[in-house]
Amino acid sequence: MAEDFERNGEPPIDIIQNIPTNFGPFLKWGAVLALIVAIFVISTIGRSIYTDLLWYDALGFKSVYTKILSTKIIMFLVGMVIFAPIVSVSLWFGFKQSKGEVTLPLPPELIVVLNKAVIFGTIGAGAILSIVFGTVFSSRWELFLRFRNATEFSLVEPVYSKSVSFYVFDLPILTFVQGWLLGALIVVLLATVALHFVNYSLRGVSFTLTPMMKLHLSIIGALIMFTLAWGHWLDRWELVLADRGAIFGAMFTDLNARQPALLITTIIATASGILMLVNAYMRSVRVLVGAVALWLVFALLLGAGWPALIQRFSVTPNEFVKEAEYIGRNIEFTRIGFALDRIEEQFYPAETEITADLIRENITTINNIRLWDPRPLADVYRQIQAIRPYYDFIDADMDRYTLGGEYRQVAVSAREIAPEGLSAESQTWVNTKLVYTHGMGIAMSPVTDFTPEGRPTFFAKDIPNDGTIPVGIEDSIGGPDLVVENPRIYYGENTLHHIVANSATEELDYQTSGDDLIRNRYDGTGGVRMSSIFRKLAYTWQIGDFNLLISNQITGDSRLQYRRSIEERIATVAPFLILDADPYIVVENGKLTWIQDAYTATDMFPYSDPSGDIETGTFNYMRNSVKITMDAYNGDLTFYIWDTTDPIIQTYAKIFPDLFTDGSEMPAGLREHVRYPLDFFAVQAEKYIKYHMQDPQNFYNNVDLWETPNEKFGQSDTFQPVRPYYVIMKLPGEEKEEFVLLFPYTPSQRKNLIGWMAARSDGEHYGKLLAFNFPKDLNVDGPEQVEARIDNDQDISAWFTLRCSAGSVCIRGNLLVIPIGNSLLYAEPVYIRAEGVNFPELKRVILSTADKVVMEDSLELALAELTDDRSFVAGSGDSPSSAGPTTTTPAATTPEGSDTIGGQIGTVSDALDSIKLDIETLEEALERLKELTGGQ
């Protein structure tokens, strides 16, 4: 120290003597800071509860929120009550045993302060840990409610003879509690050891295991071993959910090696726990280590070694013989889990000939061939129906209506508000929150018809000067089939931000064709009334919008609308439901209503092979149990139970009796538009690829494995998997057409079709699944083969070469395989758009049968060419009694290529294009010849 003083010219610093011993002010300000933090946290939680209570109450679901909230609070308190005594006793005991004489040269005052700091720190750590574990416990409120209100499955799994309900409702809560207890005990052990270490360090004493500490650790260790033993016992039941073998579920090795191994490991873990309790008196480190080592050795040998030996030397050489029984269980339970057992299988002859008479017999199907694919059609809507920059269309949805006396498949899309489309200087708070509040109306067009310019015709379009939206075919007698009297859309898919309706500032209702601004005030019931300064203050804090508090435009009758998107709105009320990705809007009773399909699912269904999608992870049981409607104007939600046979939705109905409504109470106008959901059907169709095989031997050998076919879509030559698609068609054996969801199949490693699956949506047939199997000795072209035939057709290839260049982009639409009678018709639209402009135009229709491919300017011309029957072309002069397509578009009355003047001009144009192509081909041939001859 003296040398340091001489070298630096400064006296040495005594760190210990300079440590402050009066920590009173620090403790006082620390307590004040802790109090401020506590007040802030409690206020934040209270604000969130208050605003959510107002929001749920405005929707009529206050009881749902209070049930969830009260359950969370009770479970939080239960978690704290369980954890707090354990950690408190352990830390108190640890503190007592680790105290002792301080050997460090510290002032007595500092020692007192440090002791108090350790005490307060220990209390604070225990309190924080108790809150954390209470919060974790309350986060699984749903498991607890499902457990208490479980509905029995009428199905028993064969291994333990337990109801499936045990695995779906009971086992998850047991597994969670076991894992929670194990985590709590491990944290208590670590906290106790840490406390001993801190106290020993502050005393200046080396860390040693005293007899009392050994007693302490033995008791905690014993509790941990008992909890592990419980976990091994639960693992026995989870074997029916194993995913280690050729199929999902318990197999030979699981039941003959892992099951007894888990039983033995349970006994060993229990014995180790007892040994640790005995060690509380013996207080030997060797006994502690030996007990843990005993459990580890047996867990490794029995849990991994024994099953591996059984699998390698007993199962693998005779796999099917050993596993046949379990494969059969997997097939049975997977088919039940995904409702594949409801599929009715039929034979379909898949004849190759499409005649004119067959077309006439199925003319409603023909009139509804979907030429407008949703993606390009949505682009067209944005270009010609958005009307104003502050409107947008999210997508185009498939539905059906009876319009003009005909059953028509249509595409429908909502014209929603999109304030982000305003110029930057116009995106003020007043504009985005008070003025531009809602969308206006819909666009609806038949999926088959298009104009000579390649644009859709419309059943509903624009925003008329009176603000109402006529829907259907206008006539001089009855007018449109439907009228949307209130087309305002405050709630939808693009309504992502909060707004204030019915403020002192008038809202922009719509802008007429004469550029007159029609303004209005909201008179609905959607949203929370801002009827007090306290509500304004709470929501200012909740949403983070200070203008809600200070703006004089918000009155007591103003309504704050937030959580306006259909997905967020439903997910907030019913977070336990899985939502279909495609809600759709419906015209009913003069207003607009959204329909959203919702699913119940679980990953705890024994033996059922898991699937994963719909952005939820993995599940092996799924039902479309709920149809949800949302009023586009008021945001009202109605949850209709649609599958009353589902025990999961029955359980939720017990939990929330005020949430659900029986499906029979849905208004008739909405029931006409419910459809079999695409996401659920896609999952079922994917599962059916393998699980249509019900014989274990065939299943094991993949004798009849199918595949999802591929198609060309868009502007590239790459293939993409075919997605299910909606069509209006007459199913074999039925008398009239109906709205059906279809999906074709090809055999594994082959391109020909092997069958197709259909889901029905209309009336009493809703939800019925049909699988049509093709003759095994007949080659039926699949989508890839038809795409290849299209590419190989010289005329079609020449047209693509000529048109899809020099600034134009060709887009190939979905290739639809449409059953017509006992035959198949393939249809593919072709669009053209200019480069850099997202505005596709429908220009060609490709039709194909087993032996012929044609491409024409319209569906009528394509049918005429395909069947060699000119009666399908309007104005052809052939027999008028031959019922051809009854479209109302200009394309149907004056198509290019017909015998009219316009058609003759089109013929000349095509001839000139052909000549131009021939010249280009000749020039290319001359260039190649010149290269071969060395340029001579």
Secondary structure, DSSP 8 states (H G I E B T S, - for coil): -HHHHHHHSS----TTTTS----HHHHHHHHHHHHHHHHHHHHHHHHHHHHHHHHHHHHT-HHHHHHHHHHHHHHHHHHHHHHHHHHHHHHHHHHHHH-----S---HHHHHHHHHHHHHHHHHHHHHHHHHHHHHHHTTHHHHHHHHT----S-B-TTT--BHHIIIIIHHHHHHHHHHHHHHHHHHHHHHHHHHHHHHHHHT------HHHHHHHHHHHHHHHHHHHHHHHHHHHGGGG--SSSSSS--HHIIIIIHHHHHHHHHHHHHHHHHHHHHHHH--HHHHHHHHHHHHHHHHIIIIIHHHHHIIIIIGGGHHHHHHHHHHHHHHHHHHHTTGGG-EEEE---B----HHHHHHTHHHHTT---S-HHHHHHHHHHHT--STTEE----EEEEEEETTEEEEEEEEE-EE-GGGS-GGG--HHIIIIIS--EE-EEEEESS-B-TTS-B--SB-S--TTS-EEES---TTT--SEEESB-EESSBSS--S-EEES-SS-EEEEE-TT--EEEE---S--SEE--SHHHHHHHIIIII-THHHH-TT--TT-EEE-S-BHHHHHHHH-TTSEE-S--EEEEETTEEEEEEEEEEEES--TT---EE-TTS-EESEEEEEEEEEEETTT--EEEEE--TT-HHHHHHHHH-TTTEEEGGGS-HHHHTT----HHHHHHHHHHHHHHT--SHHHHHHTTT-EE--EEE-BTSS-EEE---EEEEE--TT-SS-EEEEEEEEEETT--SB-EEEEEE-SGGGTT-EEEEE--TT--B--HHHHHHHHHH-HHHHHHHHHHSSTTEEEEE---EEEEETTEEEEEEEEEEEETT----EEEEEEEE-SS-EEEESSHHHHHHHHHT-GGGSTTS-S-TTS------SHHHHS-TTSSSHHHHHHHHHHHHHHHHHHHHHHHHHHHHHHHHTTT-
